[in-house]
């Protein structure tokens, strides 16, 4: 039996990418602001990384959003 749903890593990555693009930031600039490597940001946005909570916090701060705002999206309800 196959289950058709977007995994939580992909959902988080999609949301981070959405917020980053709204602010017209590149992955490189988000990486710089969050003190995380651009390739790590790319891995997150593509759902390949299981992100540590501390790094989620760094990304939220770099995007200038609260953790609540980061997770406030319909993408998590699908």
N, C-alpha and C positions, 0 to 999 in steps of 0.2 A: 504494500500500500504506500503510495507516495503522498506526502504532505506538501501542499503548495502554500508556502508562506515565506515572507522575506525574513531572513534571520536577523537577530537583533544587531549584529555587527554591521550588516548592510544598512539597516534602518538608521543607525547612528551615523554611519558614513554619509548617507544621503542627506541627513539633516545638517551635518557639519558643512557639507559642500554647498547646500542651499544657503545657509547663513553666510558662508564665505563669499559666495557669488553675489549675494545681495549687497555686501559691503565692497564689492569690486576688488577683492583681495585675491592675490595669487596663492597657490599652495606654498610657494617660497616665502611670501610675506607673512602668511599665517605661521609657518614654521619658525621664522625669525622671531615674531612676536611671542610665540608660545615656548620658544627655546627647544623646539623639537625639529628633527630633520625633515626636509621637504619630502623625502621618499617615505618616511613614516606617515606623514599627513596623507600622501597618496594611497598608501596601504589602508589607512583608516577609511578614507572616502570610498575605496573600492571594496570594503567589507572583508578585507583579508587580515586585519589586525584585531586581536582581542585586547582592547585598550584598557590600561590601568586607570583606576579612578583618579589618581593624581594627574594623569595626563588629560583626562576629560576636563578636569578643573582648569588646567593650564590653557586648554583650547577655548573653553568658555570665557576665561578672562581675556584672552587674546582677541576674541570676537566681541568682547564687551557685552556679554549677556550672562545672566544668572544661570545656574544649573537648571533651575525650574524652566526658564525660557528655552534653554537648549533642548529639553525634552518635551516642550509644549508644541506638539505638532501632530497632525493627523497621520503622519507616516508611522507613528508608533501604535496606532489603532487598527492598522490593516493586518 
